[in-house]
Every structure is written in structure tokens, then in C-alpha cells.
Amino acid sequence: MTTSGETTPTVLFLCVHNAGRSQMALGWFDHLAQGRAAAFSGGSEPAEDLNPTAVAAMAEAGIDIAHHQPRRWTDTDLHTADVVITMGCGDTCPYVPGTRYEDWPLDDPAGQDIDTVRRIRDQIHQRVEALLDELT
């Protein structure tokens, strides 16, 4: 995306089910970026619904991700992204040569209690803040 001759950085958050980590990362990113950058999220094997504990943990932080829907990443997502952040998808995550990749080794919130998911939420928050500082 181009605005006034400047390119808006675009990030793609990937995990297997696109129901927890990548959705929390997208929620934080959208909340913190305030239009300075764009983001998408996707999964290699999307779940039917978001992880309800992740939704609750984000709501506690004032971010509503309940309207998000898990989805499969697309080729357009991959080729649009300046940075791809992977979270636990290993070899199932796609690779596009020339695109910057980072792997964030975060615990999967699936099946975890709210205290554990809060910790994961806060780790994601810190990583998203650092990424935005770097990109913008």
C-alpha cells in the first residue's frame, strides 16, 4: 500500500489454526499500529472458531478479537507481506524467497488456562510493540 509516496509496511502473522497466537498478534498490531502499518493473519489448518480463552484474555486488555474468523493464508497475503511472523507452524508455514521471516517461539494457548494465556498475550504484546517500533 502506498500513501504520499511512502510504503506502508505489511505483516502477516501465521500459525497452524489461526485461532490463538496469530489472532492475538493481529489484535495487538491493529490496536497499536493506528494505521502506520497493516497486518493479516492466517493458518495452514484453520480452526472453526477462535480460542475462547484467547478472546477473553484480549478482552481483558481492551481489545476485541471476537469478530475475527480463523482463515487459511492466501498467496496474496504472502506476496503482499513485507514481514512474515510464524508462530509454531514449522514446515507447514509457507516460504517466499526475499521476504523477511521471523519465528516467535510462543506457547500455544490451545487448552491452556487463562493465566497461561495472559502470559502468552503479554509476550505477544511486547513482540508486536518491538516489531512496530522497528517498522515505523
C-alpha positions in Angstrom: 0.0 0.0 0.0 1.3 3.4 -0.9 0.5 6.7 0.8 2.1 10.0 -0.2 5.0 8.1 -1.9 5.6 6.1 1.3 5.1 2.4 1.6 3.0 1.2 4.5 4.7 -1.9 5.9 2.6 -5.1 5.9 2.9 -8.0 8.3 1.5 -11.5 8.0 1.0 -13.5 11.3 0.9 -17.3 10.7 0.2 -20.2 13.0 -1.4 -23.6 12.4 -5.0 -23.0 13.4 -5.2 -19.2 13.2 -7.3 -19.3 16.4 -5.0 -18.1 19.2 -1.5 -16.7 18.8 -1.8 -15.2 15.3 -5.2 -13.7 16.1 -3.9 -12.1 19.4 -0.9 -10.7 17.4 -3.2 -9.3 14.8 -5.4 -7.7 17.5 -2.4 -6.1 19.2 -1.0 -5.0 15.9 -4.2 -3.3 14.7 -4.6 -1.7 18.1 -1.1 -0.4 18.3 -0.3 0.4 14.7 -3.1 3.0 14.3 -2.8 2.9 10.5 1.0 3.2 10.4 1.2 -0.4 9.2 -1.1 -3.1 8.0 -1.4 -6.8 9.0 -3.2 -10.0 8.2 -3.3 -13.4 9.9 -3.8 -16.9 8.6 -3.3 -20.6 9.3 -2.2 -23.7 7.5 -5.2 -25.7 9.0 -7.6 -23.0 10.3 -9.9 -23.9 13.2 -13.6 -23.5 13.1 -13.6 -20.8 15.8 -11.2 -18.6 17.8 -9.8 -19.9 21.1 -12.4 -18.5 23.6 -9.6 -18.1 26.3 -7.6 -16.0 23.8 -10.6 -13.9 23.1 -11.2 -13.4 26.9 -7.6 -12.6 27.6 -7.6 -10.0 24.8 -10.9 -8.5 26.0 -9.2 -8.0 29.5 -6.6 -5.9 27.7 -9.4 -3.9 26.0 -9.0 -5.5 22.5 -12.0 -7.2 20.9 -11.0 -10.0 18.6 -14.3 -11.9 19.0 -15.4 -10.9 15.5 -12.2 -12.4 13.9 -12.6 -15.6 12.0 -9.8 -18.2 11.5 -8.8 -18.5 7.9 -6.2 -20.0 5.6 -3.4 -17.7 4.5 -3.5 -16.9 0.8 -0.9 -16.4 -1.9 -1.9 -12.8 -2.0 -1.2 -12.4 1.8 2.2 -14.0 1.3 3.2 -11.8 -1.7 1.8 -8.6 0.0 3.7 -9.1 3.3 7.0 -7.3 3.9 7.4 -9.4 7.1 6.0 -12.9 7.9 5.8 -13.8 11.6 5.5 -17.6 12.2 4.3 -19.0 15.5 4.7 -22.7 15.8 3.8 -23.8 12.3 7.2 -25.1 11.4 7.4 -26.6 7.9 3.7 -26.1 7.3 4.3 -22.3 7.1 4.9 -21.2 3.5 8.1 -19.5 2.4 8.6 -16.8 -0.1 12.2 -16.0 -1.1 13.1 -12.4 -0.5 10.5 -11.9 2.3 11.7 -11.2 5.8 10.7 -14.0 8.2 10.7 -14.2 12.0 9.7 -17.1 14.1 8.2 -16.2 17.5 8.6 -19.3 19.8 5.5 -18.8 21.8 3.4 -21.5 23.7 0.2 -22.5 22.0 -2.8 -21.2 24.0 -5.0 -24.1 23.0 -6.2 -25.9 26.1 -4.4 -23.6 28.5 -5.9 -21.8 31.5 -6.5 -18.1 31.5 -3.3 -17.3 33.5 -1.1 -19.1 30.9 -3.0 -17.3 28.0 -2.5 -14.0 29.7 1.2 -14.6 29.8 1.2 -15.5 26.1 -0.9 -12.4 25.4 1.6 -10.2 27.2 4.6 -11.8 25.4 2.9 -11.2 22.0 2.2 -7.6 23.1 5.9 -6.9 23.8 6.9 -8.5 20.5 4.3 -6.6 18.4 5.4 -3.3 20.1 9.1 -4.0 19.2 8.1 -5.0 15.6 6.1 -1.8 15.1 9.0 0.3 16.5 11.3 -1.3 14.0 8.9 -1.0 11.1 7.6 2.5 11.7 
